[in-house]
């Protein structure tokens, strides 16, 4: 498909996106069945576009569609990730989306067989202040690296922290970490991204385009629904979810949700760039 250019194109793209998005939402809700059993699970609030504060998100739509296809009326409770994770670990709620394996201490959860996505976990530095490191072995001892409270990261991060090569600095979101990086309060920031939550999307949404750049990768991290091992509904929920995932993969719903979110992300970037271009154009 030819790429649309200019502010007018961004508006047309947005209109087309709205049509696709309404269709995708209809798919998710139409699969709910009368008499469906109710379920509440936790989802993250600061993982745009996977999972947003308003309850929307690519992951959230996949989860809703899978449970609906399996005859479950699911309610997503939006909260900070650290709390989401603890709800599943303690058994307060049956599940949290989305979680990754804790390499330091395995959590008492059972992961869904199919990952919701697989993220790359990369170091970012300030564009005007290089760490002059092309790999973890070249990082200066004592490098302060911003991470998100409660997030899981590849094992190499924790090895470097244990060996005092890096010092982990915790914040509530990646956006906060990127702002701290630009302000010079930390030396590097970890960012998790994938085909949908792209580097451009993360950087431009945080308002730090041109101020930060990718340094190198720490590895990849699959993300799943984590089902509690202490909640009486969790085993049943995991079984229904697995059945629903198979249904929406076979009937094309998961692909349509993915494509709709890809268009939404692209439209967001186009609109952001159109605004930026308008600001720099001479009056």
MIDOSE-1310 file (N, C-alpha, C; in nm, 2 decimals, decimal comma, always signed):
residues 283
xxxx	+0,08/-0,12/+0,00/+0,00/+0,00/+0,00/+0,09/+0,12/+0,00; +0,06/+0,22/-0,09/+0,13/+0,34/-0,09/+0,11/+0,42/+0,03; +0,22/+0,48/+0,09/+0,22/+0,55/+0,21/+0,16/+0,69/+0,19; +0,06/+0,73/+0,27/+0,00/+0,86/+0,26/+0,08/+0,97/+0,32
xxxx	+0,09/+1,08/+0,26/+0,17/+1,19/+0,31/+0,09/+1,31/+0,35; +0,14/+1,39/+0,44/+0,09/+1,52/+0,48/-0,02/+1,52/+0,58; -0,06/+1,63/+0,64/-0,16/+1,64/+0,74/-0,30/+1,59/+0,69; -0,34/+1,62/+0,56/-0,46/+1,57/+0,51/-0,47/+1,42/+0,51
xxxx	-0,35/+1,36/+0,47/-0,35/+1,22/+0,46/-0,36/+1,16/+0,60; -0,31/+1,22/+0,70/-0,32/+1,17/+0,84/-0,47/+1,17/+0,88; -0,55/+1,28/+0,84/-0,69/+1,28/+0,87/-0,76/+1,17/+0,80; -0,73/+1,15/+0,67/-0,80/+1,04/+0,60/-0,76/+0,90/+0,66
xxxx	-0,64/+0,89/+0,70/-0,60/+0,76/+0,76/-0,67/+0,74/+0,89; -0,69/+0,85/+0,96/-0,76/+0,84/+1,09/-0,91/+0,80/+1,07; -0,97/+0,85/+0,96/-1,11/+0,82/+0,93/-1,12/+0,67/+0,89; -1,02/+0,62/+0,81/-1,02/+0,48/+0,78/-1,00/+0,39/+0,90
xxxx	-0,91/+0,44/+0,98/-0,88/+0,36/+1,11/-1,00/+0,35/+1,19; -1,08/+0,46/+1,20/-1,20/+0,45/+1,29/-1,30/+0,34/+1,24; -1,31/+0,33/+1,11/-1,40/+0,22/+1,05/-1,35/+0,09/+1,09; -1,21/+0,07/+1,07/-1,15/-0,06/+1,10/-1,16/-0,09/+1,25
xxxx	-1,14/+0,01/+1,33/-1,14/-0,01/+1,47/-1,28/-0,04/+1,52; -1,38/+0,02/+1,47/-1,52/-0,01/+1,51/-1,55/-0,16/+1,47; -1,50/-0,20/+1,35/-1,53/-0,34/+1,31/-1,46/-0,43/+1,41; -1,33/-0,40/+1,44/-1,26/-0,49/+1,54/-1,33/-0,50/+1,67
xxxx	-1,38/-0,38/+1,72/-1,45/-0,38/+1,85/-1,57/-0,46/+1,84; -1,64/-0,45/+1,73/-1,77/-0,53/+1,71/-1,74/-0,68/+1,71; -1,62/-0,72/+1,66/-1,58/-0,86/+1,66/-1,57/-0,91/+1,80; -1,50/-0,83/+1,88/-1,47/-0,87/+2,02/-1,60/-0,89/+2,09
xxxx	-1,69/-0,79/+2,08/-1,81/-0,79/+2,16/-1,92/-0,89/+2,11; -1,92/-0,91/+1,98/-2,02/-0,99/+1,92/-2,00/-1,14/+1,96; -1,88/-1,18/+2,00/-1,85/-1,31/+2,03/-1,90/-1,35/+2,17; -1,94/-1,25/+2,25/-1,99/-1,28/+2,38/-2,12/-1,36/+2,37
xxxx	-2,14/-1,46/+2,45/-2,26/-1,54/+2,44/-2,35/-1,52/+2,56; -2,48/-1,53/+2,53/-2,58/-1,52/+2,64/-2,55/-1,63/+2,75; -2,56/-1,59/+2,88/-2,53/-1,68/+2,98/-2,39/-1,71/+3,01; -2,30/-1,63/+2,95/-2,15/-1,65/+2,97/-2,12/-1,63/+3,12
xxxx	-2,02/-1,71/+3,17/-1,98/-1,70/+3,31/-1,89/-1,58/+3,32; -1,90/-1,51/+3,43/-1,82/-1,39/+3,45/-1,68/-1,42/+3,51; -1,59/-1,33/+3,48/-1,45/-1,34/+3,52/-1,39/-1,20/+3,53; -1,31/-1,18/+3,64/-1,24/-1,05/+3,65/-1,09/-1,09/+3,65
xxxx	-1,01/-1,02/+3,57/-0,86/-1,03/+3,57/-0,80/-0,89/+3,57; -0,67/-0,89/+3,60/-0,60/-0,76/+3,61/-0,52/-0,74/+3,48; -0,52/-0,61/+3,44/-0,43/-0,57/+3,32/-0,36/-0,44/+3,36; -0,25/-0,42/+3,29/-0,16/-0,31/+3,32/-0,22/-0,18/+3,26
xxxx	-0,18/-0,07/+3,33/-0,23/+0,06/+3,29/-0,13/+0,15/+3,21; +0,00/+0,11/+3,20/+0,10/+0,19/+3,14/+0,18/+0,12/+3,04; +0,12/+0,05/+2,94/+0,19/-0,03/+2,84/+0,13/+0,00/+2,70; +0,11/+0,12/+2,67/+0,05/+0,17/+2,54/+0,15/+0,12/+2,43
xxxx	+0,10/+0,06/+2,32/-0,04/+0,04/+2,29/-0,09/-0,10/+2,33; -0,01/-0,18/+2,41/-0,06/-0,31/+2,45/-0,17/-0,30/+2,55; -0,16/-0,21/+2,65/-0,26/-0,20/+2,75/-0,26/-0,06/+2,80; -0,37/+0,01/+2,80/-0,38/+0,15/+2,83/-0,46/+0,18/+2,96
xxxx	-0,45/+0,30/+3,01/-0,52/+0,34/+3,13/-0,67/+0,33/+3,11; -0,72/+0,35/+2,99/-0,87/+0,35/+2,97/-0,92/+0,21/+2,94; -0,84/+0,11/+2,95/-0,88/-0,02/+2,93/-0,87/-0,07/+2,79; -0,84/+0,02/+2,70/-0,82/-0,03/+2,56/-0,67/-0,08/+2,54
xxxx	-0,65/-0,14/+2,43/-0,51/-0,19/+2,40/-0,52/-0,32/+2,32; -0,41/-0,34/+2,25/-0,40/-0,46/+2,17/-0,41/-0,59/+2,25; -0,33/-0,60/+2,36/-0,34/-0,71/+2,45/-0,48/-0,73/+2,51; -0,54/-0,62/+2,55/-0,67/-0,63/+2,61/-0,77/-0,68/+2,52
xxxx	-0,77/-0,63/+2,39/-0,86/-0,68/+2,29/-0,84/-0,83/+2,26; -0,72/-0,87/+2,25/-0,70/-1,02/+2,23/-0,75/-1,10/+2,35; -0,73/-1,05/+2,47/-0,78/-1,12/+2,59/-0,93/-1,13/+2,59; -0,99/-1,01/+2,56/-1,14/-1,01/+2,56/-1,20/-1,10/+2,46
xxxx	-1,14/-1,10/+2,34/-1,19/-1,18/+2,23/-1,17/-1,33/+2,26; -1,06/-1,37/+2,31/-1,04/-1,51/+2,34/-1,14/-1,56/+2,45; -1,15/-1,49/+2,55/-1,25/-1,53/+2,66/-1,39/-1,53/+2,60; -1,43/-1,43/+2,52/-1,56/-1,42/+2,47/-1,59/-1,54/+2,38
xxxx	-1,49/-1,58/+2,30/-1,51/-1,69/+2,21/-1,53/-1,82/+2,29; -1,48/-1,83/+2,41/-1,49/-1,95/+2,49/-1,61/-1,94/+2,59; -1,69/-1,83/+2,57/-1,81/-1,82/+2,65/-1,79/-1,76/+2,79; -1,69/-1,68/+2,80/-1,66/-1,61/+2,93/-1,68/-1,46/+2,92
xxxx	-1,75/-1,40/+3,00/-1,77/-1,26/+3,01/-1,67/-1,20/+3,10; -1,56/-1,15/+3,04/-1,44/-1,11/+3,12/-1,45/-0,96/+3,14; -1,41/-0,91/+3,26/-1,39/-0,77/+3,30/-1,25/-0,75/+3,33; -1,19/-0,65/+3,27/-1,05/-0,62/+3,28/-1,03/-0,51/+3,39
xxxx	-0,96/-0,53/+3,49/-0,94/-0,43/+3,60/-0,80/-0,37/+3,57; -0,80/-0,24/+3,54/-0,68/-0,17/+3,50/-0,61/-0,12/+3,62; -0,48/-0,14/+3,63/-0,40/-0,11/+3,75/-0,25/-0,10/+3,71; -0,16/-0,04/+3,80/-0,02/-0,05/+3,77/+0,03/-0,19/+3,77
xxxx	+0,13/-0,21/+3,69/+0,18/-0,35/+3,66/+0,22/-0,42/+3,79; +0,29/-0,35/+3,88/+0,34/-0,42/+4,00/+0,22/-0,47/+4,08; +0,11/-0,40/+4,09/-0,01/-0,44/+4,16/-0,08/-0,56/+4,08; -0,08/-0,54/+3,95/-0,14/-0,65/+3,86/-0,07/-0,78/+3,89
xxxx	+0,06/-0,78/+3,89/+0,14/-0,90/+3,92/+0,11/-0,96/+4,05; +0,11/-0,87/+4,15/+0,09/-0,92/+4,29/-0,05/-0,98/+4,31; -0,15/-0,92/+4,24/-0,29/-0,98/+4,24/-0,29/-1,12/+4,20; -0,21/-1,16/+4,10/-0,21/-1,29/+4,05/-0,12/-1,38/+4,14
xxxx	-0,01/-1,33/+4,19/+0,08/-1,40/+4,27/+0,01/-1,44/+4,40; -0,06/-1,35/+4,46/-0,13/-1,37/+4,59/-0,26/-1,45/+4,57; -0,31/-1,45/+4,45/-0,44/-1,52/+4,43/-0,56/-1,43/+4,45; -0,54/-1,30/+4,47/-0,65/-1,21/+4,48/-0,74/-1,21/+4,36
xxxx	-0,68/-1,22/+4,24/-0,75/-1,23/+4,11/-0,69/-1,35/+4,04; -0,77/-1,41/+3,95/-0,72/-1,53/+3,88/-0,60/-1,51/+3,79; -0,58/-1,38/+3,73/-0,48/-1,37/+3,63/-0,44/-1,22/+3,62; -0,32/-1,20/+3,56/-0,27/-1,07/+3,52/-0,21/-1,08/+3,38
xxxx	-0,25/-0,98/+3,30/-0,19/-0,96/+3,17/-0,13/-0,83/+3,15; +0,00/-0,83/+3,10/+0,07/-0,94/+3,06/+0,20/-0,96/+3,14; +0,24/-1,08/+3,17/+0,35/-1,11/+3,25/+0,46/-1,18/+3,18; +0,58/-1,17/+3,22/+0,69/-1,25/+3,17/+0,76/-1,33/+3,28
xxxx	+0,84/-1,42/+3,25/+0,91/-1,51/+3,35/+1,00/-1,42/+3,44; +1,00/-1,44/+3,57/+1,09/-1,38/+3,66/+1,21/-1,47/+3,67; +1,32/-1,42/+3,62/+1,44/-1,51/+3,62/+1,51/-1,51/+3,75; +1,48/-1,42/+3,84/+1,54/-1,42/+3,97/+1,47/-1,51/+4,07
xxxx	+1,34/-1,51/+4,06/+1,26/-1,60/+4,15/+1,13/-1,63/+4,08; +1,11/-1,75/+4,03/+0,99/-1,78/+3,96/+0,86/-1,75/+4,04; +0,77/-1,68/+3,98/+0,65/-1,65/+4,05/+0,55/-1,76/+4,05; +0,46/-1,77/+4,15/+0,37/-1,88/+4,15/+0,25/-1,86/+4,06
xxxx	+0,28/-1,85/+3,93/+0,18/-1,84/+3,83/+0,20/-1,94/+3,72; +0,10/-1,97/+3,64/+0,11/-2,06/+3,52/+0,09/-1,97/+3,40; +0,18/-1,97/+3,31/+0,17/-1,89/+3,19/+0,08/-1,95/+3,08; +0,01/-1,87/+3,01/-0,06/-1,92/+2,89/+0,04/-1,99/+2,80
xxxx	-0,01/-2,09/+2,72/+0,08/-2,16/+2,63/+0,13/-2,07/+2,52; +0,04/-1,98/+2,48/+0,08/-1,89/+2,36/+0,11/-1,75/+2,42; +0,22/-1,69/+2,38/+0,25/-1,56/+2,43/+0,16/-1,46/+2,36; +0,13/-1,35/+2,43/+0,06/-1,24/+2,37/+0,14/-1,16/+2,27
xxxx	+0,27/-1,15/+2,30/+0,37/-1,09/+2,21/+0,50/-1,13/+2,26; +0,60/-1,10/+2,18/+0,74/-1,12/+2,22/+0,82/-0,99/+2,21; +0,86/-0,93/+2,32/+0,93/-0,80/+2,31/+1,08/-0,81/+2,31; +1,14/-0,71/+2,24/+1,28/-0,69/+2,25/+1,30/-0,59/+2,37
xxxx	+1,41/-0,62/+2,44/+1,44/-0,53/+2,56/+1,57/-0,47/+2,54; +1,57/-0,34/+2,51/+1,70/-0,27/+2,46/+1,73/-0,15/+2,55; +1,86/-0,13/+2,56/+1,92/-0,01/+2,63/+1,90/+0,11/+2,53; +1,87/+0,23/+2,59/+1,86/+0,35/+2,52/+1,95/+0,45/+2,59
xxxx	+2,02/+0,54/+2,52/+2,10/+0,65/+2,57/+2,06/+0,78/+2,52; +2,11/+0,89/+2,58/+2,09/+1,02/+2,52/+2,17/+1,04/+2,39; +2,10/+1,11/+2,30/+2,17/+1,12/+2,17/+2,29/+1,21/+2,18; +2,29/+1,30/+2,27/+2,41/+1,40/+2,29/+2,51/+1,36/+2,39
xxxx	+2,49/+1,24/+2,45/+2,59/+1,20/+2,55/+2,60/+1,04/+2,55; +2,69/+1,00/+2,46/+2,71/+0,86/+2,44/+2,78/+0,79/+2,55; +2,74/+0,66/+2,58/+2,81/+0,58/+2,67/+2,93/+0,51/+2,61; +2,94/+0,52/+2,48/+3,04/+0,46/+2,40/+3,05/+0,31/+2,43
xxxx	+2,94/+0,24/+2,43/+2,93/+0,10/+2,46/+2,85/+0,03/+2,34; +2,90/-0,07/+2,29/+2,83/-0,14/+2,18/+2,78/-0,28/+2,23; +2,81/-0,31/+2,36/+2,76/-0,43/+2,42/+2,76/-0,41/+2,57; +2,70/-0,50/+2,65/+2,70/-0,49/+2,79/+2,84/-0,49/+2,85
xxxx	+2,93/-0,56/+2,79/+3,07/-0,57/+2,84/+3,14/-0,44/+2,84; +3,09/-0,35/+2,76/+3,16/-0,22/+2,74/+3,09/-0,11/+2,83; +2,99/-0,14/+2,90/+2,93/-0,04/+2,99/+3,02/+0,00/+3,10; +3,03/+0,13/+3,13/+3,11/+0,17/+3,24/+3,06/+0,12/+3,37
xxxx	+3,14/+0,08/+3,46/+3,09/+0,04/+3,59/+3,01/+0,15/+3,66; +2,90/+0,11/+3,72/+2,82/+0,21/+3,79/+2,72/+0,28/+3,70; +2,70/+0,24/+3,57/+2,60/+0,30/+3,48/+2,46/+0,28/+3,55; +2,39/+0,40/+3,56/+2,26/+0,40/+3,61/+2,16/+0,37/+3,50
xxxx	+2,08/+0,27/+3,52/+1,98/+0,23/+3,41/+1,84/+0,23/+3,47; +1,76/+0,30/+3,40/+1,62/+0,32/+3,44/+1,54/+0,19/+3,39; +1,47/+0,14/+3,49/+1,38/+0,02/+3,46/+1,24/+0,05/+3,53; +1,14/-0,02/+3,49/+1,00/+0,00/+3,54/+0,98/-0,10/+3,66
xxxx	+0,93/-0,04/+3,77/+0,90/-0,12/+3,89/+0,81/-0,24/+3,86; +0,86/-0,35/+3,89/+0,78/-0,48/+3,88/+0,80/-0,54/+3,74; +0,85/-0,47/+3,64/+0,87/-0,54/+3,51/+0,98/-0,65/+3,52; +0,96/-0,74/+3,43/+1,07/-0,85/+3,42/+1,16/-0,80/+3,30
xxxx	+1,28/-0,84/+3,31/+1,38/-0,81/+3,20/+1,47/-0,94/+3,18; +1,54/-0,94/+3,06/+1,63/-1,06/+3,04/+1,73/-1,08/+3,15; +1,78/-1,20/+3,16/+1,87/-1,24/+3,27/+1,99/-1,15/+3,28; +2,04/-1,10/+3,16/+2,17/-1,03/+3,16/+2,16/-0,90/+3,24
xxxx	+2,04/-0,84/+3,25/+2,02/-0,72/+3,33/+2,05/-0,74/+3,48; +2,00/-0,85/+3,53/+2,02/-0,88/+3,67/+2,16/-0,93/+3,70; +2,23/-0,99/+3,60/+2,37/-1,03/+3,62/+2,46/-0,90/+3,63; +2,43/-0,81/+3,54/+2,51/-0,68/+3,55/+2,48/-0,61/+3,67
xxxx	+2,36/-0,61/+3,72/+2,33/-0,54/+3,85/+2,40/-0,61/+3,97; +2,39/-0,74/+3,97/+2,46/-0,82/+4,07/+2,61/-0,79/+4,08; +2,67/-0,77/+3,96/+2,81/-0,75/+3,95/+2,85/-0,60/+3,96; +2,75/-0,52/+3,99/+2,77/-0,37/+4,01/+2,82/-0,30/+3,89
xxxx	+2,80/-0,36/+3,77/+2,83/-0,29/+3,64/+2,72/-0,19/+3,62; +2,59/-0,22/+3,65/+2,49/-0,12/+3,63/+2,42/-0,11/+3,77; +2,35/+0,01/+3,79/+2,27/+0,03/+3,90/+2,13/+0,05/+3,85; +2,03/-0,03/+3,90/+1,90/-0,02/+3,85/+1,82/+0,10/+3,93
xxxx	+1,76/+0,18/+3,85/+1,68/+0,30/+3,90/+1,54/+0,28/+3,86; +1,45/+0,26/+3,96/+1,31/+0,22/+3,93/+1,21/+0,34/+3,92; +1,12/+0,33/+3,82/+1,02/+0,43/+3,80/+0,89/+0,36/+3,76; +0,78/+0,44/+3,75/+0,65/+0,38/+3,73/+0,62/+0,34/+3,58
xxxx	+0,70/+0,40/+3,49/+0,68/+0,38/+3,34/+0,80/+0,40/+3,26; +0,80/+0,35/+3,14/+0,91/+0,38/+3,05/+0,92/+0,52/+3,01; +0,80/+0,59/+2,99/+0,80/+0,73/+2,96/+0,87/+0,81/+3,06; +0,85/+0,78/+3,19/+0,92/+0,86/+3,30/+1,07/+0,83/+3,29
xxxx	+1,11/+0,71/+3,26/+1,25/+0,68/+3,25/+1,31/+0,75/+3,13; +1,24/+0,76/+3,02/+1,30/+0,84/+2,90/+1,31/+0,98/+2,94; +1,22/+1,04/+3,01/+1,23/+1,18/+3,05/+1,34/+1,20/+3,15; +1,36/+1,10/+3,24/+1,48/+1,11/+3,33/+1,61/+1,10/+3,25
xxxx	+1,61/+1,02/+3,15/+1,73/+1,00/+3,07/+1,76/+1,14/+3,00; +1,66/+1,20/+2,94/+1,69/+1,33/+2,87/+1,73/+1,43/+2,97; +1,68/+1,43/+3,09/+1,72/+1,53/+3,19/+1,85/+1,50/+3,26; +1,92/+1,39/+3,22/+2,05/+1,35/+3,27/+2,04/+1,29/+3,41
xxxx	+1,93/+1,25/+3,46/+1,92/+1,19/+3,59/+1,96/+1,04/+3,59; +1,96/+0,98/+3,48/+2,01/+0,84/+3,46/+2,09/+0,83/+3,34; +2,17/+0,73/+3,32/+2,26/+0,71/+3,21/+2,20/+0,64/+3,09; +2,11/+0,55/+3,12/+2,04/+0,47/+3,02/+1,91/+0,43/+3,06
xxxx	+1,82/+0,39/+2,97/+1,69/+0,34/+3,00/+1,66/+0,22/+2,93; +1,59/+0,12/+2,99/+1,55/+0,00/+2,92/+1,41/+0,03/+2,86; +1,39/-0,02/+2,74/+1,26/-0,01/+2,67/+1,23/-0,14/+2,61; +1,11/-0,19/+2,64/+1,05/-0,31/+2,58/+0,96/-0,27/+2,46
xxxx	+0,98/-0,33/+2,35/+0,90/-0,30/+2,23/+0,89/-0,42/+2,14; +0,79/-0,41/+2,04/+0,77/-0,52/+1,95/+0,73/-0,46/+1,81; +0,66/-0,55/+1,73/+0,62/-0,50/+1,60/+0,51/-0,39/+1,61; +0,44/-0,39/+1,72/+0,33/-0,29/+1,73/+0,38/-0,17/+1,81
xxxx	+0,43/-0,20/+1,93/+0,49/-0,09/+2,01/+0,63/-0,07/+1,96; +0,64/+0,00/+1,85/+0,77/+0,02/+1,79/+0,86/+0,12/+1,86; +0,99/+0,13/+1,83/+1,08/+0,23/+1,89/+1,02/+0,37/+1,85; +0,98/+0,39/+1,73/+0,93/+0,52/+1,69/+0,81/+0,56/+1,78
xxxx	+0,72/+0,46/+1,80/+0,60/+0,49/+1,87/+0,63/+0,53/+2,02; +0,73/+0,45/+2,08/+0,77/+0,48/+2,22/+0,83/+0,62/+2,23; +0,93/+0,64/+2,14/+1,00/+0,77/+2,15/+0,92/+0,89/+2,12; +0,84/+0,88/+2,02/+0,75/+0,99/+1,98/+0,64/+1,02/+2,08
xxxx	+0,58/+0,91/+2,13/+0,47/+0,93/+2,23/+0,53/+0,99/+2,36; +0,65/+0,96/+2,39/+0,71/+1,02/+2,51/+0,76/+1,16/+2,48; +0,76/+1,21/+2,36/+0,81/+1,34/+2,33/+0,96/+1,36/+2,33; +1,03/+1,25/+2,31/+1,18/+1,26/+2,31/+1,24/+1,22/+2,18
xxxx	+1,17/+1,24/+2,07/+1,23/+1,21/+1,94/+1,35/+1,30/+1,92; +1,46/+1,24/+1,87/+1,59/+1,31/+1,84/+1,67/+1,33/+1,97; +1,62/+1,30/+2,09/+1,69/+1,32/+2,21/+1,75/+1,19/+2,27; +1,69/+1,08/+2,22/+1,74/+0,95/+2,27/+1,77/+0,86/+2,15
xxxx	+1,85/+0,75/+2,17/+1,87/+0,66/+2,07/+1,89/+0,52/+2,12; +1,87/+0,42/+2,04/+1,89/+0,28/+2,09/+2,04/+0,25/+2,09; +2,07/+0,18/+2,20/+2,22/+0,15/+2,22/+2,24/+0,01/+2,17; +2,19/-0,09/+2,25/+2,20/-0,23/+2,21/+2,10/-0,31/+2,28
xxxx	+2,08/-0,44/+2,24/+1,98/-0,52/+2,30/+2,02/-0,60/+2,42; +1,94/-0,62/+2,51/+1,96/-0,71/+2,63/+1,90/-0,84/+2,60; +1,82/-0,86/+2,50/+1,76/-0,99/+2,47/+1,61/-0,97/+2,44; +1,54/-1,08/+2,43/+1,39/-1,08/+2,41/+1,32/-1,14/+2,53
xxxx	+1,19/-1,11/+2,53/+1,11/-1,14/+2,65/+0,96/-1,17/+2,60; +0,92/-1,30/+2,60/+0,78/-1,33/+2,57/+0,69/-1,28/+2,68; +0,57/-1,24/+2,65/+0,48/-1,19/+2,75/+0,35/-1,27/+2,74; +0,30/-1,31/+2,85/+0,18/-1,40/+2,86/+0,07/-1,35/+2,95
xxxx	-0,04/-1,42/+2,96/-0,13/-1,41/+3,07/-0,07/-1,50/+3,18; -0,05/-1,44/+3,30/-0,01/-1,52/+3,41/-0,13/-1,56/+3,50; -0,16/-1,69/+3,51/-0,27/-1,74/+3,58/-0,22/-1,78/+3,72; -0,29/-1,73/+3,82/-0,25/-1,76/+3,96/-0,26/-1,91/+4,00
xxxx	-0,17/-1,95/+4,08/-0,17/-2,09/+4,13/-0,24/-2,09/+4,27; -0,29/-1,98/+4,31/-0,36/-1,97/+4,44/-0,50/-1,93/+4,44; -0,56/-1,91/+4,32/-0,69/-1,86/+4,30/-0,78/-1,98/+4,24; -0,90/-2,00/+4,30/-0,98/-2,12/+4,27/-1,04/-2,11/+4,12
xxxx	-1,04/-1,99/+4,07/-1,10/-1,97/+3,93/-0,99/-1,98/+3,83; -0,86/-1,98/+3,87/-0,75/-1,96/+3,77/-0,74/-2,08/+3,67; -0,75/-2,20/+3,72/-0,73/-2,32/+3,64/-0,84/-2,32/+3,53; -0,97/-2,30/+3,58/-1,08/-2,29/+3,48/-1,06/-2,18/+3,38
xxxx	-1,02/-2,06/+3,43/-0,99/-1,95/+3,34/-0,89/-1,98/+3,24; -0,78/-2,05/+3,28/-0,67/-2,08/+3,19/-0,72/-2,18/+3,08; -0,80/-2,27/+3,12/-0,85/-2,37/+3,02/-0,94/-2,30/+2,92; -1,03/-2,21/+2,97/-1,12/-2,14/+2,88/-1,04/-2,05/+2,78
xxxx	-0,94/-1,98/+2,84/-0,86/-1,89/+2,76/-0,79/-1,97/+2,65; -0,73/-2,08/+2,68/-0,66/-2,16/+2,58/-0,76/-2,20/+2,47; -0,88/-2,24/+2,50/-0,98/-2,28/+2,40/-1,01/-2,15/+2,32; -1,03/-2,04/+2,38/-1,06/-1,92/+2,31/-0,96/-1,87/+2,21
xxxx	-0,83/-1,88/+2,26/-0,72/-1,85/+2,17/-0,72/-1,93/+2,04; -0,74/-2,06/+2,06/-0,75/-2,15/+1,94/-0,86/-2,10/+1,84; -0,97/-2,07/+1,90/-1,09/-2,03/+1,82/-1,06/-1,90/+1,74; -1,00/-1,80/+1,81/-0,98/-1,67/+1,74/-0,86/-1,67/+1,64
xxxx	-0,77/-1,77/+1,67/-0,66/-1,79/+1,57/-0,72/-1,85/+1,44; -0,81/-1,95/+1,46/-0,86/-2,02/+1,35/-0,96/-1,94/+1,26; -1,04/-1,85/+1,33/-1,14/-1,77/+1,25/-1,09/-1,64/+1,21; -0,96/-1,60/+1,24/-0,90/-1,48/+1,19/-0,92/-1,36/+1,28
xxxx	-0,99/-1,37/+1,39/-1,02/-1,26/+1,48/-0,89/-1,20/+1,53; -0,80/-1,29/+1,58/-0,67/-1,23/+1,63/-0,59/-1,15/+1,53; -0,59/-1,20/+1,40/-0,52/-1,13/+1,30/-0,59/-1,00/+1,27; -0,72/-0,99/+1,27/-0,79/-0,87/+1,25/-0,77/-0,77/+1,36
xxxx	-0,76/-0,81/+1,48/-0,73/-0,72/+1,60/-0,59/-0,67/+1,58; -0,49/-0,76/+1,55/-0,36/-0,71/+1,52/-0,35/-0,61/+1,41; -0,41/-0,63/+1,30/-0,41/-0,54/+1,19/-0,47/-0,40/+1,22; -0,59/-0,41/+1,30/-0,65/-0,29/+1,34/-0,56/-0,20/+1,43
xxxx	-0,50/-0,27/+1,52/-0,41/-0,19/+1,61/-0,28/-0,14/+1,54; -0,24/-0,21/+1,44/-0,12/-0,17/+1,36/-0,16/-0,04/+1,29; -0,28/-0,04/+1,23/-0,33/+0,08/+1,16/-0,35/+0,20/+1,26; -0,40/+0,17/+1,38/-0,42/+0,27/+1,48/-0,28/+0,33/+1,52
xxxx	-0,18/+0,25/+1,54/-0,05/+0,30/+1,58/+0,01/+0,39/+1,47; -0,01/+0,34/+1,34/+0,05/+0,41/+1,23/-0,02/+0,55/+1,21; -0,16/+0,55/+1,24/-0,23/+0,67/+1,23/-0,19/+0,77/+1,34; -0,16/+0,72/+1,45/-0,12/+0,80/+1,56/+0,02/+0,87/+1,53
xxxx	+0,11/+0,79/+1,48/+0,24/+0,84/+1,44/+0,23/+0,95/+1,33; +0,14/+0,92/+1,23/+0,12/+1,01/+1,12/+0,06/+1,15/+1,17; -0,03/+1,14/+1,27/-0,09/+1,26/+1,32/+0,02/+1,34/+1,40; +0,10/+1,26/+1,48/+0,20/+1,33/+1,56/+0,30/+1,40/+1,47
xxxx	+0,34/+1,34/+1,36/+0,44/+1,40/+1,27/+0,38/+1,51/+1,19; +0,25/+1,51/+1,16/+0,18/+1,62/+1,10/+0,18/+1,74/+1,19; +0,15/+1,72/+1,32/+0,15/+1,83/+1,41/+0,29/+1,89/+1,42; +0,39/+1,80/+1,43/+0,53/+1,85/+1,44/+0,57/+1,93/+1,32
xxxx	+0,53/+1,88/+1,20/+0,56/+1,95/+1,08/+0,49/+2,09/+1,07; +0,37/+2,09/+1,12/+0,29/+2,22/+1,12/+0,36/+2,32/+1,21; +0,42/+2,27/+1,32/+0,48/+2,37/+1,42/+0,61/+2,43/+1,36; +0,68/+2,36/+1,27/+0,80/+2,41/+1,22/+0,79/+2,48/+1,09
xxx	+0,67/+2,47/+1,02/+0,65/+2,54/+0,90/+0,64/+2,70/+0,92; +0,70/+2,78/+0,83/+0,70/+2,92/+0,85/+0,56/+2,97/+0,83; +0,52/+3,07/+0,91/+0,38/+3,13/+0,90/+0,38/+3,23/+0,79
